[in-house]
Amino acid sequence: MADITTDVLIIGTGPAGSATAALLSTLGVETMVVNRYRWLANTPRAHITNQRAMEVLRDLGPEVEAEAYLYGTEQDLMGENIFCTSLAGEELGRMRSWGKHPLSRAAHQLASPCFMNDLPQTFMEPILFKTACSRGTQARMSTEYLSHVQDADGVTTTCRDRLTGRDITIRSKYLVGADGGKSLVAEHAGLPFAGKMGVGGSMNILFKADLSQYVAHRPSVLYWVLQPGSNVGGIGMGLVRMVRPWNEWLIVWGYDINAGEPKVDAAFATKVARDLVGDPTLEIEIQSVSTWTVNNLYATEMSKGRVFCMGDATHRHPPSNGLGSNTSIQDGFNLAWKLALVLKGQAGPRLLDSYSVERAPIAKQIVTRANQSIEEFGPIFKALGLLDSIDPVKMQENMDARCDDTPAAEAQREAIRKAIAFKVYEFDAHGVDMNQRYRSEAVVTDGEPEPPYERDRELHYQPTTWPGAHLPHVWVYGRDGRRASTLDLAGKGRFAIFTGIGGEGWIEAARAVGKELGIDIAGCVIGPRQDWEDYAGDWANAREVGDSGIVLVRPDQFVAWRRAAIAADPAGELRRVLKTILDR
Ligand SMILES: Cc1cc2nc3c(=O)[nH]c(=O)nc-3n(C[C@H](O)[C@H](O)[C@H](O)COP(=O)(O)OP(=O)(O)OC[C@H]3O[C@@H](n4cnc5c(N)ncnc54)[C@H](O)[C@@H]3O)c2cc1C
């Protein structure tokens, strides 16, 4: 007999674990989360928060989304993205990033009701964790996962209460391993991985200092510093990262992993900070220093039986592109509704197989992209002539050469501009953030092939209602004139159908089939004098089906199925599709 029983036990209160707990508790699932430490993240690791992650917070409720904006640094202050010899030194170029360029900002505004922002992990985790606990999650801090055993009916997990030193057993129907980049749950579950850990060495130096004079006129979260040694290890270049504008900072500086971990004491940390800021007398208040490794590893399967792993437990990569916590939160969004439906008896267990089938390709994609982004600093070093010598004097001469009035210098200037502009794949890759498309048994094809990407799929988001893609966001208008995003009309643990004039048969079918299967299906008719008006024609342009057609959307806002026009037997069609998805 176990000491504690719960439906879902989550190991870890990071972005993955806390988001999943918040989502499950919102859906009324009995959930317990444990963390081996007494509190949440104590350093602001993740910060770039993308629109897809914000959509998950919006789904949790307007108050959750609003709190993120309250503590996050707004998008306008994020994106000048400076390349320089030091903050006080010469600026070599900049790349407008994170939706700062007006064309990119327009793409952001068209793609989502949510805004990208900079929300350090030390603020994100408390928001998610508080949401989880206030909605019913049982949280046990200072509780360390040790092992688990699963059988046909559930999982028995052994944890150590670090306050008493006693071991406790927790029996759950499902176990979620959200225990980060050194995941024991993934290891004990025997998940298969591809790639390598420890491909580069890096250190974080967190400090307080008012640097307004160097940065406030060119606001950015990231200031990239090219100095001798800045292309060694780490994330590809020396980085001064804003944590709070403009008096709290995190320096990321690499080291040669083959030479072993350096001793990062206060004197060393202060010297690195002074060098990168370019002020030899700068007074800094060091908060913490730590070392970490650049990893290039992903799980090729993210679940085993009743054990599901997510977040850094399954995708381990450098912070380039800012994908870590964003992807972790979205892993949770994919899994939570499936667990809820299965636990409530509204879906069969095979629905859960789709979690790994859908999310493992994303894990591979983001790990590959983040590591590639490190390599893509190389052309900047090359164009500046920094790879031809390790002598700082010669390196400076090579950089200075770009200012000459010669054909060679003109070619060098062009090479520098192009190399910096190419970093768009790290700093403004809207498609990487937004273009996830799923193929699994939790998606039913309408027979149409996947629409090809018309532009670079990593840079540009391409909305489509092709089953497996994310529901396109457009604004529609209620009878009271208030606008709502199509995403607001879906989600919240329910399936949703979108149709128009002539598609009323789908609404009746949804009512009947929903009742029969015991599930909640939101019905949404968009058109003149209907519940929702499409005055600007945005939904008509986005939906890719006719007025009487249907777009069926899953609780995680991905399109489950669609049909171009009303069917002869709408209830029969909807029943067939939902029974397939729900394994009924
Ligand atoms: C410098 C830096 C910058 C970054 N920038 C970004 C960014 O801009 N955007 C972004 O999205 N990501 C970024 N990341 C990555 C991001 O921090 C991670 O991807 C994210 O924290 C992963 O969340 P997680 O919940 O999977 O794991 P974690 O945050 O690592 O959480 C793991 C949890 O499990 C707990 N735990 C571990 N082992 C046990 C155990 N045995 N028993 C009980 N509890 C356990 C831990 O205490 C913790 O609560 C950055 C990372 C770094 C280092």
The ligand as an SDF file (V2000), in Angstrom:
LIG
                    3D

 53 58  0  0  0  0  0  0  0  0999 V2000
   21.3510   30.6590  -20.0000 C   0  0  0  0  0  0  0  0  0  0  0  0
   20.0710   30.0070  -20.4350 C   0  0  0  0  0  0  0  0  0  0  0  0
   19.1620   30.7600  -21.1670 C   0  0  0  0  0  0  0  0  0  0  0  0
   17.9820   30.1730  -21.5880 C   0  0  0  0  0  0  0  0  0  0  0  0
   17.0960   30.9240  -22.3170 N   0  0  0  0  0  0  0  0  0  0  0  0
   15.9400   30.4040  -22.7230 C   0  0  0  0  0  0  0  0  0  0  0  0
   14.9670   31.1960  -23.4030 C   0  0  0  0  0  0  0  0  0  0  0  0
   15.1950   32.3630  -23.6710 O   0  0  0  0  0  0  0  0  0  0  0  0
   13.7720   30.6470  -23.7460 N   0  0  0  0  0  0  0  0  0  0  0  0
   13.5120   29.3460  -23.4440 C   0  0  0  0  0  0  0  0  0  0  0  0
   12.4060   28.8940  -23.7800 O   0  0  0  0  0  0  0  0  0  0  0  0
   14.4140   28.5460  -22.8000 N   0  0  0  0  0  0  0  0  0  0  0  0
   15.6190   29.0400  -22.4220 C   0  0  0  0  0  0  0  0  0  0  0  0
   16.4950   28.2710  -21.7190 N   0  0  0  0  0  0  0  0  0  0  0  0
   16.1780   26.8650  -21.4600 C   0  0  0  0  0  0  0  0  0  0  0  0
   15.2220   26.6490  -20.2910 C   0  0  0  0  0  0  0  0  0  0  0  0
   15.7760   27.1400  -19.1000 O   0  0  0  0  0  0  0  0  0  0  0  0
   14.8940   25.1770  -20.1510 C   0  0  0  0  0  0  0  0  0  0  0  0
   14.6160   24.6410  -21.4080 O   0  0  0  0  0  0  0  0  0  0  0  0
   13.6930   24.9760  -19.2280 C   0  0  0  0  0  0  0  0  0  0  0  0
   14.0060   25.3430  -17.9160 O   0  0  0  0  0  0  0  0  0  0  0  0
   13.2440   23.5280  -19.2310 C   0  0  0  0  0  0  0  0  0  0  0  0
   12.1580   23.3820  -18.3720 O   0  0  0  0  0  0  0  0  0  0  0  0
   11.8700   22.0050  -17.6670 P   0  0  0  0  0  0  0  0  0  0  0  0
   10.6740   22.2320  -16.8340 O   0  0  0  0  0  0  0  0  0  0  0  0
   11.8460   20.9270  -18.6800 O   0  0  0  0  0  0  0  0  0  0  0  0
   13.1610   21.6990  -16.7830 O   0  0  0  0  0  0  0  0  0  0  0  0
   13.8050   22.5120  -15.5760 P   0  0  0  0  0  0  0  0  0  0  0  0
   13.4850   23.9480  -15.6360 O   0  0  0  0  0  0  0  0  0  0  0  0
   15.2240   22.0970  -15.5270 O   0  0  0  0  0  0  0  0  0  0  0  0
   13.0600   21.9350  -14.2970 O   0  0  0  0  0  0  0  0  0  0  0  0
   13.3180   20.6420  -13.7900 C   0  0  0  0  0  0  0  0  0  0  0  0
   12.5980   20.4840  -12.4730 C   0  0  0  0  0  0  0  0  0  0  0  0
   12.7690   19.1490  -12.0050 O   0  0  0  0  0  0  0  0  0  0  0  0
   13.2310   19.1720  -10.6690 C   0  0  0  0  0  0  0  0  0  0  0  0
   13.9830   17.9300  -10.4520 N   0  0  0  0  0  0  0  0  0  0  0  0
   15.0450   17.4800  -11.1440 C   0  0  0  0  0  0  0  0  0  0  0  0
   15.4240   16.2700  -10.6760 N   0  0  0  0  0  0  0  0  0  0  0  0
   14.5670   15.9570   -9.6790 C   0  0  0  0  0  0  0  0  0  0  0  0
   14.4200   14.8260   -8.8080 C   0  0  0  0  0  0  0  0  0  0  0  0
   15.2430   13.7820   -8.8730 N   0  0  0  0  0  0  0  0  0  0  0  0
   13.4160   14.8380   -7.9060 N   0  0  0  0  0  0  0  0  0  0  0  0
   12.5560   15.9010   -7.8200 C   0  0  0  0  0  0  0  0  0  0  0  0
   12.6570   16.9890   -8.6100 N   0  0  0  0  0  0  0  0  0  0  0  0
   13.6440   17.0110   -9.5350 C   0  0  0  0  0  0  0  0  0  0  0  0
   14.0420   20.4550  -10.5830 C   0  0  0  0  0  0  0  0  0  0  0  0
   14.2430   20.8610   -9.2490 O   0  0  0  0  0  0  0  0  0  0  0  0
   13.1330   21.3940  -11.3660 C   0  0  0  0  0  0  0  0  0  0  0  0
   12.0490   21.8130  -10.5810 O   0  0  0  0  0  0  0  0  0  0  0  0
   17.6970   28.8030  -21.2940 C   0  0  0  0  0  0  0  0  0  0  0  0
   18.6180   28.0500  -20.5450 C   0  0  0  0  0  0  0  0  0  0  0  0
   19.7970   28.6400  -20.1300 C   0  0  0  0  0  0  0  0  0  0  0  0
   20.7970   27.8130  -19.3550 C   0  0  0  0  0  0  0  0  0  0  0  0
  1  2  1  0
  2  3  1  0
  2 52  2  0
  3  4  2  0
  4  5  1  0
  4 50  1  0
  5  6  2  0
  6  7  1  0
  6 13  1  0
  7  8  2  0
  7  9  1  0
  9 10  1  0
 10 11  2  0
 10 12  1  0
 12 13  2  0
 13 14  1  0
 14 15  1  0
 14 50  1  0
 15 16  1  0
 16 17  1  0
 16 18  1  0
 18 19  1  0
 18 20  1  0
 20 21  1  0
 20 22  1  0
 22 23  1  0
 23 24  1  0
 24 25  2  0
 24 26  1  0
 24 27  1  0
 27 28  1  0
 28 29  2  0
 28 30  1  0
 28 31  1  0
 31 32  1  0
 32 33  1  0
 33 34  1  0
 33 48  1  0
 34 35  1  0
 35 36  1  0
 35 46  1  0
 36 37  1  0
 36 45  1  0
 37 38  2  0
 38 39  1  0
 39 40  1  0
 39 45  2  0
 40 41  1  0
 40 42  2  0
 42 43  1  0
 43 44  2  0
 44 45  1  0
 46 47  1  0
 46 48  1  0
 48 49  1  0
 50 51  2  0
 51 52  1  0
 52 53  1  0
M  END
$$$$
